[in-house]
Amino acid sequence: MCERLREMIFTGELPAGARLSVPALAERLEVSRSPVRDAVLRLVQERLASEEPRRGAVVAHVGAAELVAIYEVREVLEGLAARLAVENAGRRLVRALQEALDDHEAATRTADLAASTEADLRFHRLIREACGNAEVVRLLDDVQTQVRLAMRTTTVTSGPRQALDDHRAILTAIDAGDATAAEQAARAHIFRLRALLQQQAEVGV
């Protein structure tokens, strides 16, 4: 049930500020209230929802300034994950990353935004899952959740082609077994988007 509500948030079916009324959601999804209540509590714990006075739980909103702060953390963590992935993973990771990159490029050529986003997320997920550090994975999973939520309320992007070039640089470094270059490439990738987000925050979007 939590996964169902999570996807409804990520797809915009439940937009930012929408009330997560347990009775209403249970009726809408044709399930009992108990699993819905547990799922809403879980969403609050994940910061996908927040409790508001007299309204109860509502879908959370991630503003531009908050997202900049998240990306400051993400830049460091993604760099660390890339470094550790080089030190802990083998050729299987390189093959999986290449497949994700190929899918990302194909989706970009056909302007398939959903497929492009999925391939982009998969590329980063493969690296963090290969890093061998459960705490880094946990922290980046939480960061990624907030980023996906923010994608519903911001249009800032470094551009699909730029993202592909950045991913190629990361993959090249991992393929070469260069942990330092992999960390630098991963951090540069996140820094690029953080700079754009900072510009958006400054103009008050």
C-alpha positions as CSV (number, residue, x, y, z in Angstrom):
1,M,0.0,0.0,0.0
2,C,2.8,2.4,0.8
3,E,4.4,1.7,-2.6
4,R,1.1,2.5,-4.3
5,L,0.7,5.8,-2.5
6,R,4.4,6.6,-3.1
7,E,3.9,6.1,-6.8
8,M,0.8,8.2,-6.8
9,I,2.9,11.0,-5.3
10,F,5.8,10.6,-7.8
11,T,3.4,10.6,-10.8
12,G,1.5,13.6,-9.6
13,E,-1.7,11.8,-9.0
14,L,-1.4,13.0,-5.4
15,P,0.1,16.5,-5.9
16,A,2.0,18.6,-3.3
17,G,-0.4,19.8,-0.6
18,A,-3.0,17.1,-1.3
19,R,-4.7,15.8,1.9
20,L,-3.9,12.1,2.7
21,S,-7.3,11.4,4.2
22,V,-7.3,7.8,5.4
23,P,-11.1,7.2,4.8
24,A,-11.0,8.9,1.4
25,L,-8.0,7.0,0.2
26,A,-9.3,3.7,1.5
27,E,-12.5,4.3,-0.4
28,R,-10.7,5.4,-3.5
29,L,-8.4,2.4,-3.5
30,E,-11.1,0.0,-2.4
31,V,-9.1,-1.3,0.6
32,S,-9.6,-1.2,4.4
33,R,-8.4,1.8,6.4
34,S,-5.8,0.0,8.4
35,P,-3.2,-0.5,5.7
36,V,-3.8,3.0,4.4
37,R,-3.3,4.5,7.9
38,D,0.0,2.5,8.2
39,A,1.1,3.7,4.8
40,V,0.4,7.3,5.5
41,L,2.4,7.1,8.7
42,R,5.3,5.6,6.7
43,L,5.1,8.4,4.1
44,V,5.4,10.9,7.0
45,Q,8.5,9.1,8.2
46,E,10.0,9.2,4.7
47,R,9.2,13.0,4.5
48,L,7.0,12.4,1.5
49,A,4.2,13.8,3.6
50,S,3.9,16.1,6.6
51,E,1.4,16.7,9.4
52,E,-0.4,20.0,9.3
53,P,-2.7,21.4,12.0
54,R,-6.4,20.8,11.3
55,R,-5.6,19.2,8.0
56,G,-3.7,16.0,9.0
57,A,-1.2,14.5,6.7
58,V,-0.6,16.2,3.3
59,V,1.8,15.5,0.5
60,A,5.0,17.4,1.2
61,H,6.5,20.1,-1.0
62,V,10.2,20.5,-1.6
63,G,11.1,24.1,-2.4
64,A,14.0,25.3,-4.5
65,A,16.1,26.5,-1.5
66,E,15.5,23.2,0.3
67,L,16.5,21.3,-2.8
68,V,19.8,23.2,-3.1
69,A,20.6,22.0,0.5
70,I,19.7,18.4,-0.5
71,Y,22.0,18.6,-3.5
72,E,24.9,19.9,-1.4
73,V,24.6,16.6,0.5
74,R,24.0,14.6,-2.6
75,E,27.1,15.9,-4.3
76,V,29.3,14.5,-1.5
77,L,27.4,11.2,-1.2
78,E,27.3,10.5,-4.9
79,G,31.0,11.1,-5.2
80,L,31.7,8.8,-2.2
81,A,29.4,6.1,-3.7
82,A,31.3,6.3,-7.0
83,R,34.7,6.0,-5.3
84,L,33.6,3.0,-3.2
85,A,31.9,1.4,-6.2
86,V,35.2,1.4,-8.1
87,E,36.9,-0.2,-5.0
88,N,34.2,-2.8,-4.4
89,A,32.6,-3.7,-7.7
90,G,33.7,-5.6,-10.8
91,R,33.0,-5.8,-14.5
92,R,29.3,-6.7,-13.8
93,L,28.8,-3.1,-12.7
94,V,30.3,-1.7,-15.8
95,R,28.0,-3.8,-18.0
96,A,24.9,-2.8,-16.0
97,L,25.9,0.9,-16.2
98,Q,26.4,0.7,-19.9
99,E,23.0,-0.8,-20.4
100,A,21.4,2.0,-18.3
101,L,23.4,4.5,-20.3
102,D,22.3,3.0,-23.6
103,D,18.6,3.0,-22.5
104,H,19.0,6.6,-21.4
105,E,20.4,7.6,-24.8
106,A,17.7,5.8,-26.7
107,A,15.0,7.4,-24.6
108,T,16.6,10.8,-25.1
109,R,16.5,10.3,-28.9
110,T,12.8,9.6,-28.8
111,A,12.0,12.3,-26.2
112,D,10.6,9.6,-23.9
113,L,10.8,11.5,-20.6
114,A,9.5,8.7,-18.4
115,A,12.0,6.2,-19.9
116,S,14.8,8.8,-19.7
117,T,14.1,9.5,-16.1
118,E,13.9,5.8,-15.2
119,A,17.3,5.1,-16.9
120,D,18.8,8.1,-15.2
121,L,17.6,6.9,-11.8
122,R,18.8,3.4,-12.5
123,F,22.3,4.6,-13.4
124,H,22.7,6.2,-10.0
125,R,21.0,3.4,-8.1
126,L,23.4,0.8,-9.6
127,I,26.4,2.8,-8.4
128,R,25.1,3.3,-4.9
129,E,24.1,-0.3,-4.5
130,A,27.6,-1.4,-5.7
131,C,29.4,0.9,-3.2
132,G,29.4,-1.7,-0.4
133,N,28.4,0.7,2.3
134,A,24.9,0.3,3.7
135,E,24.9,3.7,5.4
136,V,25.8,5.5,2.1
137,V,23.0,3.5,0.4
138,R,20.5,4.4,3.1
139,L,21.4,8.1,3.0
140,L,21.3,8.3,-0.8
141,D,18.0,6.4,-0.9
142,D,16.5,9.1,1.3
143,V,18.0,11.8,-0.8
144,Q,16.7,10.2,-4.0
145,T,13.2,10.1,-2.5
146,Q,13.3,13.8,-1.9
147,V,14.7,14.5,-5.3
148,R,11.9,12.5,-6.9
149,L,9.3,14.5,-4.9
150,A,10.9,17.7,-5.9
151,M,10.8,16.7,-9.6
152,R,7.0,17.3,-9.3
153,T,7.5,20.9,-8.4
154,T,10.5,22.1,-10.3
155,T,11.4,22.1,-14.0
156,V,15.1,22.8,-13.5
157,T,17.3,20.4,-15.5
158,S,20.9,20.4,-16.8
159,G,19.5,18.9,-20.0
160,P,19.3,15.3,-21.1
161,R,22.4,15.5,-23.3
162,Q,24.5,17.0,-20.6
163,A,23.3,14.3,-18.2
164,L,24.3,11.7,-20.7
165,D,27.8,13.2,-21.1
166,D,28.2,13.4,-17.3
167,H,27.2,9.7,-17.0
168,R,29.6,8.7,-19.7
169,A,32.4,10.5,-17.8
170,I,31.5,8.6,-14.6
171,L,31.3,5.3,-16.4
172,T,34.6,5.9,-18.1
173,A,36.3,6.5,-14.8
174,I,34.7,3.4,-13.2
175,D,35.6,1.3,-16.3
176,A,39.2,2.5,-15.9
177,G,39.2,1.6,-12.2
178,D,40.1,5.2,-11.3
179,A,38.3,5.8,-8.0
180,T,39.5,9.4,-7.8
181,A,38.3,10.3,-11.3
182,A,35.0,8.5,-10.6
183,E,34.4,10.6,-7.5
184,Q,35.3,13.8,-9.3
185,A,33.0,13.0,-12.2
186,A,30.1,12.1,-10.0
187,R,30.5,15.3,-7.9
188,A,30.8,17.4,-11.0
189,H,27.6,15.9,-12.4
190,I,25.6,16.8,-9.2
191,F,27.3,20.2,-8.9
192,R,26.1,21.2,-12.3
193,L,22.5,20.7,-11.4
194,R,23.0,22.3,-8.0
195,A,24.2,25.5,-9.6
196,L,21.1,25.7,-11.7
197,L,18.9,25.0,-8.6
198,Q,20.8,27.8,-6.8
199,Q,19.9,30.2,-9.6
200,Q,16.3,29.2,-9.3
201,A,16.3,29.7,-5.6
202,E,17.8,33.1,-5.9
203,V,15.1,34.4,-8.2
204,G,12.5,32.9,-5.8
205,V,10.9,30.4,-8.2
